[in-house]
Amino acid sequence: MAKTTRRVAVTNQKGGVGKTTTTVNLGAALALCHKRVLICDLDPQCNLTVHVDVDPMDEAASLYEVLLGRATLDEVIRPTGVPGLFVAPASVDLAGAEQELATEVGREAILRNAFEASEAEPFDFVLVDCPPSLGLLSLNALVACDEVFVPIQAEFFALQGLGKLHEVVGLVQGRLNPNLSITGMVSCRHDPSTKLAKAVLGDIRDHFGDVLLESVIRRNVKLAEAPSHGRTIFEYDASSRGADDYLALAMELLGEDVVPLVLPVRPFEDDEDDEPAPAAETADDEAPPPTGTSASNGAAEETPGAKETAAPASKSASTEPDSPKPAAPESSATTTGASNTGAANTTASRVPPADGKPIERSSEQAAVPPAPRRARATPPSPWAASGKTAAPRTRPNPET
């Protein structure tokens, strides 16, 4: 019995709602549920291609060559890191495909013809990631697929976008693809704690009924981190909430509970390149000995010179009587204090430091008394040379 392939276009003309993330991780979840899945990138931004660790700038054939008739679909399909998941990558040249196909007859059915001409082993699911517009690329996806899957955000603008998308699907269904229908909507980046999310999803369910799936994709930072490593959420962190949500979504689409495969843990490239840091060398001959000690056989001993030098200073500080010190000028803010135990004196600076603590001075600096400030020389008075005295100044009386 021939295998029936479900072709699903993942689309929404509103950007940033999770189309690429849903296409990649839903495809990986279906592959882990023992299905053979092909994901196709029709977005010129090539985000899906990068998500599965494929370089969109390489010279290999992509869906751009398929649309222009330069390659077949079988020639561009590549395997990914998830068993059973394959990708048809995109290239940046897709941005000019609409202009190049402007005069092509039947240009809206090129992708459908490529699927029908494929001789590869049939797939259980084909998921097509559409650009955030309703141009020729999205039209090719809608004509080639029989189902439309719509990722949405529980916000006000999501309601307006759904109305336009429903209108376009109706036009394609009536003129180009009578089998096309919207079969699923899923809330991405869902925050169940907000009243807005509950209200928007309630309005969508009232209008579309059971098309709105019960599964939701909650906000999860792991879903945003996985593309930077070129991995699906199941390769990056299979224990995250994002992996649980997409696995539940896949089982809801299948309509059955399946025991999924468990992927082996692959180390990241950064982890493979990392080497243990060498232990720090602690040779005694490389470490400088502390002041006043000498390092010998790994033990620090006091040097005789340091002991002899420290002894007179301690003796003089403890036995000699206090000698009178010159008085500091009134304008000076310096304060001195001596310790009876031979410790170093502490002196406050003229300008106190920012932390308000006094500046510590060593014993050698404390032994030198501060020099007194020299008085400013007063210039001689011109009256002194003549022997006269200055006449006192008198303030004129305004009354006279």
HELIX and SHEET records of a PDB file:
HELIX    1   1 LYS A   19  LEU A   32  1                                  14    
HELIX    2   2 ASN A   47  HIS A   51  1                                   5    
HELIX    3   3 LEU A   63  LEU A   67  1                                   5    
HELIX    4   4 LEU A   73  VAL A   76  1                                   4    
HELIX    5   5 VAL A   92  GLY A   96  5                                   5    
HELIX    6   6 ALA A   97  GLU A  100  1                                   4    
HELIX    7   7 ARG A  107  ALA A  109  5                                   3    
HELIX    8   8 ILE A  110  ALA A  117  1                                   8    
HELIX    9   9 LEU A  136  ALA A  144  1                                   9    
HELIX   10  10 PHE A  156  ARG A  175  1                                  20    
HELIX   11  11 LYS A  195  PHE A  208  1                                  14    
HELIX   12  12 GLY A  209  VAL A  211  5                                   3    
HELIX   13  13 VAL A  221  GLU A  225  1                                   5    
HELIX   14  14 ALA A  226  HIS A  229  5                                   4    
HELIX   15  15 ILE A  233  TYR A  236  1                                   4    
HELIX   16  16 ARG A  241  LEU A  254  1                                  14    
HELIX   17  17 GLU A  269  ASP A  273  1                                   5    
HELIX   18  18 PRO A  304  THR A  319  1                                  16    
HELIX   19  19 SER A  363  ALA A  367  1                                   5    
HELIX   20  20 PRO A  382  SER A  386  1                                   5    
SHEET    1   A 8 ARG A  78  PRO A  79  0                                        
SHEET    2   A 8 LEU A  85  ALA A  88 -1                                        
SHEET    3   A 8 VAL A  37  ASP A  41  1                                        
SHEET    4   A 8 PHE A 125  ASP A 129  1                                        
SHEET    5   A 8 ARG A   6  VAL A  10  1                                        
SHEET    6   A 8 GLU A 147  ILE A 152  1                                        
SHEET    7   A 8 SER A 181  HIS A 190  1                                        
SHEET    8   A 8 LEU A 212  ARG A 218  1                                        
SHEET    1   B 2 THR A 293  SER A 296  0                                        
SHEET    2   B 2 ALA A 299  GLU A 302 -1                                        
SHEET    1   C 3 THR A 336  GLY A 337  0                                        
SHEET    2   C 3 THR A 346  THR A 347 -1                                        
SHEET    3   C 3 ILE A 359  GLU A 360 -1                                        
END                                                                             
